[in-house]
Amino acid sequence: MKIRKEIEWFAEKMEKVLRKNDDKGGWEDEAPEYLINQVKVNLSQLERLPTNRIIKCCVDIANYAMMIADNEKNGR
């Protein structure tokens, strides 16, 4: 399957943020409630952000959503 260039671009942004936070450890032990709350917090900020911060916020939302899905996939 060929990955769309838009998804590849966004995934690279997600990976960059994850790597920047590698020193914090993984998300495997995070409670689902915490990760879900982080999605909600970022979503609530999204409408009020200046345009230069929207992409970063979207990346954060996507990363938290990925963490939730990854933990669910692995039965955590």
mmCIF file of the N, C-alpha and C atoms, coordinates in Angstrom:
data_MODEL
# 
_entry.id   MODEL 
# 
loop_
_atom_site.group_PDB 
_atom_site.id 
_atom_site.type_symbol 
_atom_site.label_atom_id 
_atom_site.label_alt_id 
_atom_site.label_comp_id 
_atom_site.label_asym_id 
_atom_site.label_entity_id 
_atom_site.label_seq_id 
_atom_site.pdbx_PDB_ins_code 
_atom_site.Cartn_x 
_atom_site.Cartn_y 
_atom_site.Cartn_z 
_atom_site.occupancy 
_atom_site.B_iso_or_equiv 
_atom_site.pdbx_formal_charge 
_atom_site.auth_seq_id 
_atom_site.auth_comp_id 
_atom_site.auth_asym_id 
_atom_site.auth_atom_id 
_atom_site.pdbx_PDB_model_num 
ATOM 1   N N  . MET A 1 1  ? 0.843   -1.176 0.000  1.00 0.00 ? 1  MET A N  1 
ATOM 2   C CA . MET A 1 1  ? 0.000   0.000  0.000  1.00 0.00 ? 1  MET A CA 1 
ATOM 3   C C  . MET A 1 1  ? 0.891   1.243  0.000  1.00 0.00 ? 1  MET A C  1 
ATOM 4   N N  . LYS A 1 2  ? 0.578   2.146  -0.876 1.00 0.00 ? 2  LYS A N  1 
ATOM 5   C CA . LYS A 1 2  ? 1.317   3.400  -0.926 1.00 0.00 ? 2  LYS A CA 1 
ATOM 6   C C  . LYS A 1 2  ? 0.709   4.377  0.081  1.00 0.00 ? 2  LYS A C  1 
ATOM 7   N N  . ILE A 1 3  ? 1.573   4.970  0.884  1.00 0.00 ? 3  ILE A N  1 
ATOM 8   C CA . ILE A 1 3  ? 1.133   5.949  1.883  1.00 0.00 ? 3  ILE A CA 1 
ATOM 9   C C  . ILE A 1 3  ? 1.008   7.317  1.216  1.00 0.00 ? 3  ILE A C  1 
ATOM 10  N N  . ARG A 1 4  ? -0.116  7.957  1.422  1.00 0.00 ? 4  ARG A N  1 
ATOM 11  C CA . ARG A 1 4  ? -0.332  9.293  0.863  1.00 0.00 ? 4  ARG A CA 1 
ATOM 12  C C  . ARG A 1 4  ? 0.721   10.256 1.417  1.00 0.00 ? 4  ARG A C  1 
ATOM 13  N N  . LYS A 1 5  ? 1.129   11.198 0.581  1.00 0.00 ? 5  LYS A N  1 
ATOM 14  C CA . LYS A 1 5  ? 2.162   12.148 0.996  1.00 0.00 ? 5  LYS A CA 1 
ATOM 15  C C  . LYS A 1 5  ? 1.708   12.997 2.186  1.00 0.00 ? 5  LYS A C  1 
ATOM 16  N N  . GLU A 1 6  ? 0.408   13.278 2.278  1.00 0.00 ? 6  GLU A N  1 
ATOM 17  C CA . GLU A 1 6  ? -0.112  14.065 3.410  1.00 0.00 ? 6  GLU A CA 1 
ATOM 18  C C  . GLU A 1 6  ? 0.016   13.286 4.711  1.00 0.00 ? 6  GLU A C  1 
ATOM 19  N N  . ILE A 1 7  ? -0.231  11.989 4.653  1.00 0.00 ? 7  ILE A N  1 
ATOM 20  C CA . ILE A 1 7  ? -0.113  11.152 5.851  1.00 0.00 ? 7  ILE A CA 1 
ATOM 21  C C  . ILE A 1 7  ? 1.348   10.993 6.239  1.00 0.00 ? 7  ILE A C  1 
ATOM 22  N N  . GLU A 1 8  ? 2.193   10.805 5.251  1.00 0.00 ? 8  GLU A N  1 
ATOM 23  C CA . GLU A 1 8  ? 3.626   10.683 5.514  1.00 0.00 ? 8  GLU A CA 1 
ATOM 24  C C  . GLU A 1 8  ? 4.158   11.948 6.183  1.00 0.00 ? 8  GLU A C  1 
ATOM 25  N N  . TRP A 1 9  ? 3.753   13.111 5.673  1.00 0.00 ? 9  TRP A N  1 
ATOM 26  C CA . TRP A 1 9  ? 4.165   14.395 6.248  1.00 0.00 ? 9  TRP A CA 1 
ATOM 27  C C  . TRP A 1 9  ? 3.725   14.506 7.712  1.00 0.00 ? 9  TRP A C  1 
ATOM 28  N N  . PHE A 1 10 ? 2.456   14.155 7.954  1.00 0.00 ? 10 PHE A N  1 
ATOM 29  C CA . PHE A 1 10 ? 1.914   14.264 9.305  1.00 0.00 ? 10 PHE A CA 1 
ATOM 30  C C  . PHE A 1 10 ? 2.559   13.248 10.240 1.00 0.00 ? 10 PHE A C  1 
ATOM 31  N N  . ALA A 1 11 ? 2.761   12.026 9.772  1.00 0.00 ? 11 ALA A N  1 
ATOM 32  C CA . ALA A 1 11 ? 3.398   10.980 10.574 1.00 0.00 ? 11 ALA A CA 1 
ATOM 33  C C  . ALA A 1 11 ? 4.826   11.376 10.957 1.00 0.00 ? 11 ALA A C  1 
ATOM 34  N N  . GLU A 1 12 ? 5.521   12.032 10.055 1.00 0.00 ? 12 GLU A N  1 
ATOM 35  C CA . GLU A 1 12 ? 6.869   12.499 10.378 1.00 0.00 ? 12 GLU A CA 1 
ATOM 36  C C  . GLU A 1 12 ? 6.831   13.538 11.486 1.00 0.00 ? 12 GLU A C  1 
ATOM 37  N N  . LYS A 1 13 ? 5.843   14.403 11.462 1.00 0.00 ? 13 LYS A N  1 
ATOM 38  C CA . LYS A 1 13 ? 5.685   15.392 12.533 1.00 0.00 ? 13 LYS A CA 1 
ATOM 39  C C  . LYS A 1 13 ? 5.377   14.697 13.867 1.00 0.00 ? 13 LYS A C  1 
ATOM 40  N N  . MET A 1 14 ? 4.509   13.678 13.813 1.00 0.00 ? 14 MET A N  1 
ATOM 41  C CA . MET A 1 14 ? 4.195   12.920 15.021 1.00 0.00 ? 14 MET A CA 1 
ATOM 42  C C  . MET A 1 14 ? 5.450   12.257 15.580 1.00 0.00 ? 14 MET A C  1 
ATOM 43  N N  . GLU A 1 15 ? 6.222   11.613 14.717 1.00 0.00 ? 15 GLU A N  1 
ATOM 44  C CA . GLU A 1 15 ? 7.437   10.930 15.150 1.00 0.00 ? 15 GLU A CA 1 
ATOM 45  C C  . GLU A 1 15 ? 8.443   11.899 15.748 1.00 0.00 ? 15 GLU A C  1 
ATOM 46  N N  . LYS A 1 16 ? 8.560   13.083 15.159 1.00 0.00 ? 16 LYS A N  1 
ATOM 47  C CA . LYS A 1 16 ? 9.493   14.082 15.677 1.00 0.00 ? 16 LYS A CA 1 
ATOM 48  C C  . LYS A 1 16 ? 9.151   14.450 17.123 1.00 0.00 ? 16 LYS A C  1 
ATOM 49  N N  . VAL A 1 17 ? 7.871   14.643 17.395 1.00 0.00 ? 17 VAL A N  1 
ATOM 50  C CA . VAL A 1 17 ? 7.444   14.975 18.758 1.00 0.00 ? 17 VAL A CA 1 
ATOM 51  C C  . VAL A 1 17 ? 7.692   13.800 19.701 1.00 0.00 ? 17 VAL A C  1 
ATOM 52  N N  . LEU A 1 18 ? 7.378   12.595 19.251 1.00 0.00 ? 18 LEU A N  1 
ATOM 53  C CA . LEU A 1 18 ? 7.607   11.425 20.098 1.00 0.00 ? 18 LEU A CA 1 
ATOM 54  C C  . LEU A 1 18 ? 9.092   11.274 20.437 1.00 0.00 ? 18 LEU A C  1 
ATOM 55  N N  . ARG A 1 19 ? 9.950   11.430 19.456 1.00 0.00 ? 19 ARG A N  1 
ATOM 56  C CA . ARG A 1 19 ? 11.396  11.315 19.694 1.00 0.00 ? 19 ARG A CA 1 
ATOM 57  C C  . ARG A 1 19 ? 11.894  12.401 20.645 1.00 0.00 ? 19 ARG A C  1 
ATOM 58  N N  . LYS A 1 20 ? 11.342  13.598 20.500 1.00 0.00 ? 20 LYS A N  1 
ATOM 59  C CA . LYS A 1 20 ? 11.732  14.705 21.380 1.00 0.00 ? 20 LYS A CA 1 
ATOM 60  C C  . LYS A 1 20 ? 11.413  14.376 22.841 1.00 0.00 ? 20 LYS A C  1 
ATOM 61  N N  . ASN A 1 21 ? 10.403  13.528 23.050 1.00 0.00 ? 21 ASN A N  1 
ATOM 62  C CA . ASN A 1 21 ? 9.977   13.178 24.409 1.00 0.00 ? 21 ASN A CA 1 
ATOM 63  C C  . ASN A 1 21 ? 10.401  11.773 24.839 1.00 0.00 ? 21 ASN A C  1 
ATOM 64  N N  . ASP A 1 22 ? 11.333  11.170 24.114 1.00 0.00 ? 22 ASP A N  1 
ATOM 65  C CA . ASP A 1 22 ? 11.792  9.816  24.454 1.00 0.00 ? 22 ASP A CA 1 
ATOM 66  C C  . ASP A 1 22 ? 12.306  9.693  25.877 1.00 0.00 ? 22 ASP A C  1 
ATOM 67  N N  . ASP A 1 23 ? 12.876  10.769 26.408 1.00 0.00 ? 23 ASP A N  1 
ATOM 68  C CA . ASP A 1 23 ? 13.420  10.721 27.767 1.00 0.00 ? 23 ASP A CA 1 
ATOM 69  C C  . ASP A 1 23 ? 12.336  10.538 28.827 1.00 0.00 ? 23 ASP A C  1 
ATOM 70  N N  . LYS A 1 24 ? 11.080  10.760 28.461 1.00 0.00 ? 24 LYS A N  1 
ATOM 71  C CA . LYS A 1 24 ? 9.970   10.609 29.405 1.00 0.00 ? 24 LYS A CA 1 
ATOM 72  C C  . LYS A 1 24 ? 9.496   9.162  29.518 1.00 0.00 ? 24 LYS A C  1 
ATOM 73  N N  . GLY A 1 25 ? 10.015  8.296  28.661 1.00 0.00 ? 25 GLY A N  1 
ATOM 74  C CA . GLY A 1 25 ? 9.566   6.909  28.667 1.00 0.00 ? 25 GLY A CA 1 
ATOM 75  C C  . GLY A 1 25 ? 8.366   6.738  27.754 1.00 0.00 ? 25 GLY A C  1 
ATOM 76  N N  . GLY A 1 26 ? 7.862   5.533  27.701 1.00 0.00 ? 26 GLY A N  1 
ATOM 77  C CA . GLY A 1 26 ? 6.748   5.224  26.803 1.00 0.00 ? 26 GLY A CA 1 
ATOM 78  C C  . GLY A 1 26 ? 5.398   5.513  27.417 1.00 0.00 ? 26 GLY A C  1 
ATOM 79  N N  . TRP A 1 27 ? 4.375   5.117  26.701 1.00 0.00 ? 27 TRP A N  1 
ATOM 80  C CA . TRP A 1 27 ? 2.998   5.347  27.115 1.00 0.00 ? 27 TRP A CA 1 
ATOM 81  C C  . TRP A 1 27 ? 2.324   4.057  27.563 1.00 0.00 ? 27 TRP A C  1 
ATOM 82  N N  . GLU A 1 28 ? 3.078   2.976  27.561 1.00 0.00 ? 28 GLU A N  1 
ATOM 83  C CA . GLU A 1 28 ? 2.505   1.660  27.855 1.00 0.00 ? 28 GLU A CA 1 
ATOM 84  C C  . GLU A 1 28 ? 1.853   1.584  29.223 1.00 0.00 ? 28 GLU A C  1 
ATOM 85  N N  . ASP A 1 29 ? 2.374   2.323  30.185 1.00 0.00 ? 29 ASP A N  1 
ATOM 86  C CA . ASP A 1 29 ? 1.840   2.262  31.544 1.00 0.00 ? 29 ASP A CA 1 
ATOM 87  C C  . ASP A 1 29 ? 0.894   3.412  31.884 1.00 0.00 ? 29 ASP A C  1 
ATOM 88  N N  . GLU A 1 30 ? 0.605   4.245  30.899 1.00 0.00 ? 30 GLU A N  1 
ATOM 89  C CA . GLU A 1 30 ? -0.308  5.365  31.151 1.00 0.00 ? 30 GLU A CA 1 
ATOM 90  C C  . GLU A 1 30 ? -1.747  4.870  31.225 1.00 0.00 ? 30 GLU A C  1 
ATOM 91  N N  . ALA A 1 31 ? -2.480  5.397  32.170 1.00 0.00 ? 31 ALA A N  1 
ATOM 92  C CA . ALA A 1 31 ? -3.885  5.045  32.309 1.00 0.00 ? 31 ALA A CA 1 
ATOM 93  C C  . ALA A 1 31 ? -4.663  5.577  31.108 1.00 0.00 ? 31 ALA A C  1 
ATOM 94  N N  . PRO A 1 32 ? -5.619  4.797  30.607 1.00 0.00 ? 32 PRO A N  1 
ATOM 95  C CA . PRO A 1 32 ? -6.422  5.274  29.472 1.00 0.00 ? 32 PRO A CA 1 
ATOM 96  C C  . PRO A 1 32 ? -7.089  6.613  29.776 1.00 0.00 ? 32 PRO A C  1 
ATOM 97  N N  . GLU A 1 33 ? -7.527  6.801  31.001 1.00 0.00 ? 33 GLU A N  1 
ATOM 98  C CA . GLU A 1 33 ? -8.198  8.041  31.390 1.00 0.00 ? 33 GLU A CA 1 
ATOM 99  C C  . GLU A 1 33 ? -7.281  9.248  31.204 1.00 0.00 ? 33 GLU A C  1 
ATOM 100 N N  . TYR A 1 34 ? -6.006  9.079  31.549 1.00 0.00 ? 34 TYR A N  1 
ATOM 101 C CA . TYR A 1 34 ? -5.037  10.170 31.383 1.00 0.00 ? 34 TYR A CA 1 
ATOM 102 C C  . TYR A 1 34 ? -4.876  10.522 29.902 1.00 0.00 ? 34 TYR A C  1 
ATOM 103 N N  . LEU A 1 35 ? -4.678  9.497  29.072 1.00 0.00 ? 35 LEU A N  1 
ATOM 104 C CA . LEU A 1 35 ? -4.478  9.740  27.642 1.00 0.00 ? 35 LEU A CA 1 
ATOM 105 C C  . LEU A 1 35 ? -5.721  10.360 27.012 1.00 0.00 ? 35 LEU A C  1 
ATOM 106 N N  . ILE A 1 36 ? -6.892  9.867  27.381 1.00 0.00 ? 36 ILE A N  1 
ATOM 107 C CA . ILE A 1 36 ? -8.144  10.426 26.865 1.00 0.00 ? 36 ILE A CA 1 
ATOM 108 C C  . ILE A 1 36 ? -8.294  11.881 27.303 1.00 0.00 ? 36 ILE A C  1 
ATOM 109 N N  . ASN A 1 37 ? -7.950  12.168 28.542 1.00 0.00 ? 37 ASN A N  1 
ATOM 110 C CA . ASN A 1 37 ? -8.025  13.542 29.030 1.00 0.00 ? 37 ASN A CA 1 
ATOM 111 C C  . ASN A 1 37 ? -7.079  14.454 28.255 1.00 0.00 ? 37 ASN A C  1 
ATOM 112 N N  . GLN A 1 38 ? -5.910  13.964 27.904 1.00 0.00 ? 38 GLN A N  1 
ATOM 113 C CA . GLN A 1 38 ? -4.969  14.769 27.127 1.00 0.00 ? 38 GLN A CA 1 
ATOM 114 C C  . GLN A 1 38 ? -5.539  15.099 25.746 1.00 0.00 ? 38 GLN A C  1 
ATOM 115 N N  . VAL A 1 39 ? -6.244  14.149 25.149 1.00 0.00 ? 39 VAL A N  1 
ATOM 116 C CA . VAL A 1 39 ? -6.914  14.429 23.869 1.00 0.00 ? 39 VAL A CA 1 
ATOM 117 C C  . VAL A 1 39 ? -7.942  15.544 24.079 1.00 0.00 ? 39 VAL A C  1 
ATOM 118 N N  . LYS A 1 40 ? -8.737  15.429 25.127 1.00 0.00 ? 40 LYS A N  1 
ATOM 119 C CA . LYS A 1 40 ? -9.773  16.433 25.401 1.00 0.00 ? 40 LYS A CA 1 
ATOM 120 C C  . LYS A 1 40 ? -9.173  17.812 25.653 1.00 0.00 ? 40 LYS A C  1 
ATOM 121 N N  . VAL A 1 41 ? -8.107  17.868 26.435 1.00 0.00 ? 41 VAL A N  1 
ATOM 122 C CA . VAL A 1 41 ? -7.449  19.142 26.741 1.00 0.00 ? 41 VAL A CA 1 
ATOM 123 C C  . VAL A 1 41 ? -6.957  19.801 25.461 1.00 0.00 ? 41 VAL A C  1 
ATOM 124 N N  . ASN A 1 42 ? -6.282  19.019 24.635 1.00 0.00 ? 42 ASN A N  1 
ATOM 125 C CA . ASN A 1 42 ? -5.759  19.575 23.387 1.00 0.00 ? 42 ASN A CA 1 
ATOM 126 C C  . ASN A 1 42 ? -6.879  19.985 22.439 1.00 0.00 ? 42 ASN A C  1 
ATOM 127 N N  . LEU A 1 43 ? -7.950  19.194 22.378 1.00 0.00 ? 43 LEU A N  1 
ATOM 128 C CA . LEU A 1 43 ? -9.094  19.561 21.530 1.00 0.00 ? 43 LEU A CA 1 
ATOM 129 C C  . LEU A 1 43 ? -9.714  20.881 21.986 1.00 0.00 ? 43 LEU A C  1 
ATOM 130 N N  . SER A 1 44 ? -9.815  21.058 23.290 1.00 0.00 ? 44 SER A N  1 
ATOM 131 C CA . SER A 1 44 ? -10.426 22.289 23.795 1.00 0.00 ? 44 SER A CA 1 
ATOM 132 C C  . SER A 1 44 ? -9.564  23.508 23.485 1.00 0.00 ? 44 SER A C  1 
ATOM 133 N N  . GLN A 1 45 ? -8.259  23.321 23.369 1.00 0.00 ? 45 GLN A N  1 
ATOM 134 C CA . GLN A 1 45 ? -7.355  24.430 23.051 1.00 0.00 ? 45 GLN A CA 1 
ATOM 135 C C  . GLN A 1 45 ? -7.344  24.757 21.558 1.00 0.00 ? 45 GLN A C  1 
ATOM 136 N N  . LEU A 1 46 ? -7.666  23.770 20.758 1.00 0.00 ? 46 LEU A N  1 
ATOM 137 C CA . LEU A 1 46 ? -7.507  23.890 19.306 1.00 0.00 ? 46 LEU A CA 1 
ATOM 138 C C  . LEU A 1 46 ? -8.242  25.093 18.719 1.00 0.00 ? 46 LEU A C  1 
ATOM 139 N N  . GLU A 1 47 ? -9.455  25.349 19.160 1.00 0.00 ? 47 GLU A N  1 
ATOM 140 C CA . GLU A 1 47 ? -10.248 26.450 18.608 1.00 0.00 ? 47 GLU A CA 1 
ATOM 141 C C  . GLU A 1 47 ? -9.664  27.823 18.933 1.00 0.00 ? 47 GLU A C  1 
ATOM 142 N N  . ARG A 1 48 ? -8.935  27.900 20.011 1.00 0.00 ? 48 ARG A N  1 
ATOM 143 C CA . ARG A 1 48 ? -8.450  29.201 20.476 1.00 0.00 ? 48 ARG A CA 1 
ATOM 144 C C  . ARG A 1 48 ? -7.007  29.499 20.071 1.00 0.00 ? 48 ARG A C  1 
ATOM 145 N N  . LEU A 1 49 ? -6.362  28.567 19.404 1.00 0.00 ? 49 LEU A N  1 
ATOM 146 C CA . LEU A 1 49 ? -4.949  28.754 19.090 1.00 0.00 ? 49 LEU A CA 1 
ATOM 147 C C  . LEU A 1 49 ? -4.744  29.646 17.876 1.00 0.00 ? 49 LEU A C  1 
ATOM 148 N N  . PRO A 1 50 ? -3.639  30.387 17.899 1.00 0.00 ? 50 PRO A N  1 
ATOM 149 C CA . PRO A 1 50 ? -3.278  31.124 16.676 1.00 0.00 ? 50 PRO A CA 1 
ATOM 150 C C  . PRO A 1 50 ? -2.858  30.118 15.597 1.00 0.00 ? 50 PRO A C  1 
ATOM 151 N N  . THR A 1 51 ? -2.961  30.527 14.366 1.00 0.00 ? 51 THR A N  1 
ATOM 152 C CA . THR A 1 51 ? -2.718  29.606 13.254 1.00 0.00 ? 51 THR A CA 1 
ATOM 153 C C  . THR A 1 51 ? -1.326  28.970 13.299 1.00 0.00 ? 51 THR A C  1 
ATOM 154 N N  . ASN A 1 52 ? -0.343  29.657 13.833 1.00 0.00 ? 52 ASN A N  1 
ATOM 155 C CA . ASN A 1 52 ? 1.005   29.102 13.864 1.00 0.00 ? 52 ASN A CA 1 
ATOM 156 C C  . ASN A 1 52 ? 1.176   27.962 14.878 1.00 0.00 ? 52 ASN A C  1 
ATOM 157 N N  . ARG A 1 53 ? 0.158   27.689 15.692 1.00 0.00 ? 53 ARG A N  1 
ATOM 158 C CA . ARG A 1 53 ? 0.249   26.604 16.682 1.00 0.00 ? 53 ARG A CA 1 
ATOM 159 C C  . ARG A 1 53 ? -0.753  25.481 16.430 1.00 0.00 ? 53 ARG A C  1 
ATOM 160 N N  . ILE A 1 54 ? -1.554  25.601 15.401 1.00 0.00 ? 54 ILE A N  1 
ATOM 161 C CA . ILE A 1 54 ? -2.598  24.614 15.123 1.00 0.00 ? 54 ILE A CA 1 
ATOM 162 C C  . ILE A 1 54 ? -2.006  23.256 14.749 1.00 0.00 ? 54 ILE A C  1 
ATOM 163 N N  . ILE A 1 55 ? -0.999  23.247 13.891 1.00 0.00 ? 55 ILE A N  1 
ATOM 164 C CA . ILE A 1 55 ? -0.423  21.963 13.464 1.00 0.00 ? 55 ILE A CA 1 
ATOM 165 C C  . ILE A 1 55 ? 0.156   21.216 14.657 1.00 0.00 ? 55 ILE A C  1 
ATOM 166 N N  . LYS A 1 56 ? 0.884   21.891 15.520 1.00 0.00 ? 56 LYS A N  1 
ATOM 167 C CA . LYS A 1 56 ? 1.476   21.253 16.706 1.00 0.00 ? 56 LYS A CA 1 
ATOM 168 C C  . LYS A 1 56 ? 0.395   20.637 17.581 1.00 0.00 ? 56 LYS A C  1 
ATOM 169 N N  . CYS A 1 57 ? -0.693  21.352 17.774 1.00 0.00 ? 57 CYS A N  1 
ATOM 170 C CA . CYS A 1 57 ? -1.784  20.841 18.596 1.00 0.00 ? 57 CYS A CA 1 
ATOM 171 C C  . CYS A 1 57 ? -2.419  19.609 17.951 1.00 0.00 ? 57 CYS A C  1 
ATOM 172 N N  . CYS A 1 58 ? -2.603  19.651 16.649 1.00 0.00 ? 58 CYS A N  1 
ATOM 173 C CA . CYS A 1 58 ? -3.160  18.495 15.927 1.00 0.00 ? 58 CYS A CA 1 
ATOM 174 C C  . CYS A 1 58 ? -2.236  17.285 16.054 1.00 0.00 ? 58 CYS A C  1 
ATOM 175 N N  . VAL A 1 59 ? -0.945  17.518 15.990 1.00 0.00 ? 59 VAL A N  1 
ATOM 176 C CA . VAL A 1 59 ? 0.029   16.437 16.150 1.00 0.00 ? 59 VAL A CA 1 
ATOM 177 C C  . VAL A 1 59 ? -0.073  15.851 17.556 1.00 0.00 ? 59 VAL A C  1 
ATOM 178 N N  . ASP A 1 60 ? -0.195  16.692 18.550 1.00 0.00 ? 60 ASP A N  1 
ATOM 179 C CA . ASP A 1 60 ? -0.332  16.196 19.930 1.00 0.00 ? 60 ASP A CA 1 
ATOM 180 C C  . ASP A 1 60 ? -1.597  15.349 20.083 1.00 0.00 ? 60 ASP A C  1 
ATOM 181 N N  . ILE A 1 61 ? -2.700  15.823 19.530 1.00 0.00 ? 61 ILE A N  1 
ATOM 182 C CA . ILE A 1 61 ? -3.952  15.065 19.588 1.00 0.00 ? 61 ILE A CA 1 
ATOM 183 C C  . ILE A 1 61 ? -3.769  13.707 18.928 1.00 0.00 ? 61 ILE A C  1 
ATOM 184 N N  . ALA A 1 62 ? -3.165  13.706 17.749 1.00 0.00 ? 62 ALA A N  1 
ATOM 185 C CA . ALA A 1 62 ? -2.956  12.454 17.020 1.00 0.00 ? 62 ALA A CA 1 
ATOM 186 C C  . ALA A 1 62 ? -2.040  11.510 17.785 1.00 0.00 ? 62 ALA A C  1 
ATOM 187 N N  . ASN A 1 63 ? -1.000  12.031 18.412 1.00 0.00 ? 63 ASN A N  1 
ATOM 188 C CA . ASN A 1 63 ? -0.099  11.172 19.173 1.00 0.00 ? 63 ASN A CA 1 
ATOM 189 C C  . ASN A 1 63 ? -0.812  10.542 20.370 1.00 0.00 ? 63 ASN A C  1 
ATOM 190 N N  . TYR A 1 64 ? -1.601  11.321 21.078 1.00 0.00 ? 64 TYR A N  1 
ATOM 191 C CA . TYR A 1 64 ? -2.339  10.742 22.210 1.00 0.00 ? 64 TYR A CA 1 
ATOM 192 C C  . TYR A 1 64 ? -3.351  9.702  21.723 1.00 0.00 ? 64 TYR A C  1 
ATOM 193 N N  . ALA A 1 65 ? -4.010  9.976  20.612 1.00 0.00 ? 65 ALA A N  1 
ATOM 194 C CA . ALA A 1 65 ? -4.953  9.004  20.051 1.00 0.00 ? 65 ALA A CA 1 
ATOM 195 C C  . ALA A 1 65 ? -4.223  7.722  19.645 1.00 0.00 ? 65 ALA A C  1 
ATOM 196 N N  . MET A 1 66 ? -3.039  7.866  19.068 1.00 0.00 ? 66 MET A N  1 
ATOM 197 C CA . MET A 1 66 ? -2.236  6.702  18.693 1.00 0.00 ? 66 MET A CA 1 
ATOM 198 C C  . MET A 1 66 ? -1.851  5.897  19.927 1.00 0.00 ? 66 MET A C  1 
ATOM 199 N N  . MET A 1 67 ? -1.482  6.587  21.005 1.00 0.00 ? 67 MET A N  1 
ATOM 200 C CA . MET A 1 67 ? -1.103  5.897  22.244 1.00 0.00 ? 67 MET A CA 1 
ATOM 201 C C  . MET A 1 67 ? -2.278  5.093  22.793 1.00 0.00 ? 67 MET A C  1 
ATOM 202 N N  . ILE A 1 68 ? -3.461  5.690  22.769 1.00 0.00 ? 68 ILE A N  1 
ATOM 203 C CA . ILE A 1 68 ? -4.665  4.982  23.228 1.00 0.00 ? 68 ILE A CA 1 
ATOM 204 C C  . ILE A 1 68 ? -4.882  3.742  22.373 1.00 0.00 ? 68 ILE A C  1 
ATOM 205 N N  . ALA A 1 69 ? -4.816  3.895  21.064 1.00 0.00 ? 69 ALA A N  1 
ATOM 206 C CA . ALA A 1 69 ? -5.031  2.767  20.156 1.00 0.00 ? 69 ALA A CA 1 
ATOM 207 C C  . ALA A 1 69 ? -3.960  1.701  20.333 1.00 0.00 ? 69 ALA A C  1 
ATOM 208 N N  . ASP A 1 70 ? -2.710  2.123  20.488 1.00 0.00 ? 70 ASP A N  1 
ATOM 209 C CA . ASP A 1 70 ? -1.617  1.167  20.666 1.00 0.00 ? 70 ASP A CA 1 
ATOM 210 C C  . ASP A 1 70 ? -1.792  0.366  21.947 1.00 0.00 ? 70 ASP A C  1 
ATOM 211 N N  . ASN A 1 71 ? -2.143  1.038  23.025 1.00 0.00 ? 71 ASN A N  1 
ATOM 212 C CA . ASN A 1 71 ? -2.358  0.336  24.297 1.00 0.00 ? 71 ASN A CA 1 
ATOM 213 C C  . ASN A 1 71 ? -3.539  -0.619 24.174 1.00 0.00 ? 71 ASN A C  1 
ATOM 214 N N  . GLU A 1 72 ? -4.587  -0.205 23.507 1.00 0.00 ? 72 GLU A N  1 
ATOM 215 C CA . GLU A 1 72 ? -5.756  -1.069 23.313 1.00 0.00 ? 72 GLU A CA 1 
ATOM 216 C C  . GLU A 1 72 ? -5.383  -2.287 22.472 1.00 0.00 ? 72 GLU A C  1 
ATOM 217 N N  . LYS A 1 73 ? -4.634  -2.051 21.408 1.00 0.00 ? 73 LYS A N  1 
ATOM 218 C CA . LYS A 1 73 ? -4.202  -3.142 20.530 1.00 0.00 ? 73 LYS A CA 1 
ATOM 219 C C  . LYS A 1 73 ? -3.389  -4.182 21.298 1.00 0.00 ? 73 LYS A C  1 
ATOM 220 N N  . ASN A 1 74 ? -2.604  -3.707 22.245 1.00 0.00 ? 74 ASN A N  1 
ATOM 221 C CA . ASN A 1 74 ? -1.736  -4.596 23.018 1.00 0.00 ? 74 ASN A CA 1 
ATOM 222 C C  . ASN A 1 74 ? -2.374  -5.066 24.324 1.00 0.00 ? 74 ASN A C  1 
ATOM 223 N N  . GLY A 1 75 ? -3.663  -4.791 24.496 1.00 0.00 ? 75 GLY A N  1 
ATOM 224 C CA . GLY A 1 75 ? -4.393  -5.277 25.664 1.00 0.00 ? 75 GLY A CA 1 
ATOM 225 C C  . GLY A 1 75 ? -3.989  -4.637 26.971 1.00 0.00 ? 75 GLY A C  1 
ATOM 226 N N  . ARG A 1 76 ? -3.577  -3.384 26.901 1.00 0.00 ? 76 ARG A N  1 
ATOM 227 C CA . ARG A 1 76 ? -3.166  -2.696 28.145 1.00 0.00 ? 76 ARG A CA 1 
ATOM 228 C C  . ARG A 1 76 ? -4.288  -1.844 28.674 1.00 0.00 ? 76 ARG A C  1 
# 
